[in-house]
Amino acid sequence: MIRLILWRLVQIAVTAAILSFCAFMLIALMPGDPIDLAIAGDPRLTSEDAARLRALHGLDQPVTARYLAWAWAVLHGNFGHSRLFAQPVATLLGPALLSSLALLGLALVLAVVSGVGLGALAALRPRAAPLVQGLALLAQAVPSFWLGILLIILFAVQLGWLPAGGEGGWRFLVLPVATLAFAHLASYARHAASALSVAMAEPHIRTARAQGAGEGRIVWRHALPNAGVPLLTIAALDAGSLVSGALITETIFARPGMGKLIYDAVMGNDFNLALLALLVVAVVTMLATLAADLAQRWLDPRIV
């Protein structure tokens, strides 16, 4: 197990390095640079000023040399400054990542618990299967921005029970968590229903029934661990996609998370912040996949 973890960490490091290189090169190919933006914003800057600034920031160097200098600084903990926010990038990434993890972690747990519960209901009660499938289809079809707006109108405007947006205590998390969880509930419900239906037909399930075990114990103790392997894979992929994909939800509910930070950095031509934020999202996705692989091996030791 330790060898597997070390090997996967090496793979994560290599993948992050390749991804950062490709993203840096793509950004370098975009027209304009921070000095061009500074000149556009201040007509008093001359061409001599521009050349001096480019030399000061190393923008007159080849792209490969600039990437190596940037990567060396990042490896030593120097993430640079954000041109858009006029702050160190590290002070922006930390709070944004924690805010997104708090929101998305709760949404992921709620989606998994609700989806698996509905899937178990469909597997155990065939008559309820059409209802579960209909709810899953509705969750997949409803746009998250539309659902978020409806929740704000109902619970914040009409009833006044919850705040419409912002960041604070648990009350500020209820509506965005519900919005994200409902959007991701469908895949867990469908996969759980399918996997549990197959698992409930296994011979050891019939043996457990013959020994007098209750249906609840059979599902949660015997069938669900076997059906949990594909669900963990979906959860690992969702963990990464949610970090960067919650842009719409974070924008609707005015939460300063990673999705909104990446959007602001790209739209504001803050290339350093955008590059590091994308790299953080990629690393989070790969670490979540590693955690899912370890959990799969714990559930099913036969997986090599």
Secondary structure as UniProt FT lines:
FT   HELIX           2..29
FT   HELIX           34..41
FT   TURN            43..44
FT   HELIX           47..56
FT   TURN            57..60
FT   HELIX           63..75
FT   TURN            76..77
FT   STRAND          81..82
FT   TURN            83..86
FT   STRAND          87..88
FT   HELIX           89..124
FT   HELIX           126..128
FT   HELIX           129..141
FT   HELIX           144..151
FT   HELIX           152..158
FT   HELIX           171..199
FT   TURN            200..201
FT   HELIX           203..210
FT   TURN            211..212
FT   HELIX           215..217
FT   HELIX           218..223
FT   HELIX           224..245
FT   HELIX           247..252
FT   TURN            253..254
FT   HELIX           258..267
FT   TURN            268..269
FT   HELIX           271..299
FT   TURN            301..302
//
